[in-house]
Amino acid sequence: MLGCVEEPGREGAREALLDAGLQLWHDRGWPAATPAAAAELAGVDLAEFRDEFASPADLTCAIFDAIVDERSAAMLSAMADAAPTMAPRMRALLEVMVGDVAGDHRRAVVLAEPIGCPELLDKRRSANRGFAEIVVNSNRESRMEPDHLRAAGHFALGGLSELVFAWLDPASPVERDLVVDHGVRLFESAVRAGWPGPVA
C-alpha cells in the first residue's frame, strides 16, 4: 500500500520511490516529482528503475495508479456490503474515499486537475469515468437511465473533490463528517435533476 513502505528488496525500494514521489507531488506539485528527485529522497538507486520510470510522467502516473487502484477496490468492497439502495451505497463509497485521504492526506493529490501533464490528465479522466461506471453498475435496479447516473457521478465527484480540499484547508470550517453527509446529498440532488420521481 502506497504510504506504508515495509517490503524489503526491489519491491520495497520501488514502494519507497513511489512514496517519495508522492511526497514531492504533495509538497511542490507534480512537476517536482521527478524520478531523480524521488530516488534521492528515498535513498534508492534510480538505475534499477530507469526502464520503468524513464520520465516524470511515468513516475507520477504510477503513483496515481497505485492510489486509485487501492481506493477503487476498497470502494467496491464497501458498496457490496452496504444496504442495496442508492444512498447507503454512495455513503459507503464516500466513507472509503474520505477515509483513504484521512489516513494519508497526501493521497488527495489525485483529486486535483493535473494541468500541464497530458498523461496524468488522461489518467484522471479515465479514473473519473471509472467512478461514474461504479455508480451505474451499483444502481442497476434503479429506474434511472445509465447516462443520468453517469452524469450524477461525474457531477458529485467534482463537488466531492472540492469538499475534500476544503476539509484539508486549516482555514476552512468544513469537517470530515460534513464531506460525507453533504457528498451523499449532492449525489442524490444530481440524480433527482435527471429524474422527476423519487430516488430509489
C-alpha positions in Angstrom: 0.0 0.0 0.0 1.4 3.4 -1.0 2.2 5.4 2.0 3.2 2.4 4.1 6.7 1.3 3.0 7.6 -2.0 4.6 8.5 -4.6 2.0 12.2 -5.5 1.6 14.2 -5.9 -1.6 13.4 -4.4 -5.0 9.6 -4.1 -4.3 10.4 -2.3 -1.1 12.7 0.1 -3.0 10.0 0.7 -5.6 7.5 1.5 -2.9 9.9 3.8 -1.3 10.5 5.6 -4.6 6.7 5.9 -5.2 6.2 7.2 -1.7 9.0 9.8 -2.1 7.4 10.8 -5.4 4.1 11.2 -3.7 5.7 13.4 -1.0 7.3 15.6 -3.7 4.0 15.8 -5.6 2.1 16.8 -2.4 4.7 19.4 -1.3 5.6 21.0 -4.6 3.3 19.8 -7.3 3.6 17.1 -9.8 6.4 18.7 -11.8 8.7 18.3 -8.8 8.1 14.5 -8.7 11.0 13.6 -11.0 12.5 10.1 -10.8 15.9 11.6 -9.9 14.5 13.7 -7.0 12.3 10.9 -5.7 15.3 8.4 -5.8 17.4 10.9 -3.9 14.7 11.5 -1.3 14.0 7.8 -0.9 17.7 6.8 -0.9 17.3 4.2 -3.6 19.4 3.6 -6.8 17.5 5.1 -9.7 19.4 2.9 -12.2 17.4 -0.1 -11.1 14.2 1.6 -12.2 15.2 3.6 -15.2 13.3 1.4 -17.6 10.1 1.7 -15.7 10.4 5.4 -14.8 12.1 7.0 -17.8 10.2 10.3 -17.3 8.5 12.3 -14.6 5.1 11.3 -16.2 6.0 7.6 -15.8 6.5 8.1 -12.1 3.5 10.3 -11.3 1.2 8.0 -13.4 2.5 5.0 -11.4 1.7 6.9 -8.2 -1.7 7.8 -9.5 -2.5 4.2 -10.5 -1.4 2.8 -7.1 -3.7 5.2 -5.2 -6.7 4.9 -7.5 -6.5 1.1 -7.8 -6.3 0.6 -4.0 -9.1 3.1 -3.4 -11.4 1.7 -6.1 -11.0 -1.9 -4.8 -11.9 -0.7 -1.3 -14.9 1.3 -2.6 -16.3 -1.8 -4.5 -16.0 -3.9 -1.4 -17.7 -1.4 0.9 -20.5 -0.9 -1.6 -21.1 -4.6 -1.8 -21.5 -4.8 1.9 -23.9 -1.8 2.1 -27.7 -1.9 2.0 -28.9 -2.4 -1.6 -30.2 1.1 -2.1 -28.6 4.2 -3.7 -27.9 6.4 -0.6 -26.3 3.7 1.6 -24.1 2.6 -1.3 -23.0 6.1 -2.0 -22.3 6.7 1.7 -20.2 3.6 1.8 -18.3 4.8 -1.2 -17.7 8.2 0.2 -16.6 6.9 3.6 -13.9 4.9 1.9 -12.8 7.8 -0.2 -12.6 10.2 2.7 -11.1 7.6 5.0 -8.3 7.0 2.5 -7.4 10.7 2.5 -7.8 10.8 6.3 -5.2 8.0 6.5 -2.7 9.9 4.3 -3.6 13.5 3.3 -1.0 13.3 0.5 -3.2 10.9 -1.4 -5.7 13.8 -2.1 -3.3 14.9 -4.9 -5.1 12.5 -7.4 -8.3 14.5 -7.0 -6.7 17.7 -8.4 -6.7 18.6 -12.1 -3.1 18.0 -13.3 -2.8 21.0 -15.6 0.2 20.7 -17.9 0.6 16.9 -17.8 -1.4 15.2 -20.6 -0.5 11.7 -19.3 -1.8 12.5 -15.8 -4.8 14.2 -17.2 -5.7 11.1 -19.2 -5.3 9.0 -16.1 -7.6 11.3 -14.1 -10.3 11.4 -16.8 -10.2 7.6 -17.0 -10.5 7.3 -13.2 -13.4 9.7 -13.3 -15.1 7.6 -15.9 -14.4 4.5 -13.7 -16.1 6.3 -10.8 -19.1 7.0 -12.9 -19.4 3.4 -14.0 -19.2 2.2 -10.4 -22.2 4.5 -9.8 -24.1 3.0 -12.7 -23.2 -0.7 -12.1 -24.1 -0.4 -8.4 -27.5 1.1 -9.1 -28.8 -1.0 -12.0 -32.0 -1.8 -10.1 -32.9 1.8 -10.0 -35.2 3.5 -12.5 -32.6 5.9 -13.6 -31.2 5.9 -17.1 -27.5 4.9 -17.1 -26.4 8.2 -18.7 -28.2 10.1 -15.9 -26.4 8.1 -13.3 -23.1 8.7 -15.0 -23.7 12.4 -15.2 -24.7 12.4 -11.5 -21.5 10.5 -10.7 -19.3 13.0 -12.5 -21.0 16.0 -11.0 -20.8 14.6 -7.5 -17.2 13.7 -7.9 -16.3 17.2 -8.8 -18.1 18.7 -5.8 -16.7 16.0 -3.5 -13.2 16.8 -4.6 -13.7 20.4 -3.6 -15.2 19.4 -0.3 -12.2 17.2 0.4 -9.8 20.1 -0.3 -12.0 22.4 1.9 -11.8 19.8 4.7 -8.0 19.7 4.4 -7.7 23.5 4.5 -6.9 24.6 8.0 -8.8 27.9 7.4 -12.0 26.2 6.4 -14.7 25.1 8.9 -15.6 22.0 6.8 -15.2 18.8 8.8 -14.9 15.2 7.7 -18.4 14.2 8.6 -19.8 17.1 6.5 -17.8 15.9 3.5 -19.6 12.5 3.6 -23.0 13.8 4.6 -23.1 16.6 2.0 -21.5 14.4 -0.6 -24.4 11.9 -0.4 -26.9 14.8 -0.6 -25.0 16.3 -3.5 -25.2 12.9 -5.4 -28.9 12.5 -4.6 -29.6 16.0 -5.8 -27.8 15.4 -9.0 -29.7 12.2 -9.6 -33.1 13.9 -9.0 -32.1 16.5 -11.5 -32.4 13.8 -14.2 -35.5 12.0 -12.8 -38.8 13.6 -11.9 -39.8 11.0 -9.4 -38.4 9.9 -6.1 -34.9 8.4 -6.0 -34.9 4.6 -5.3 
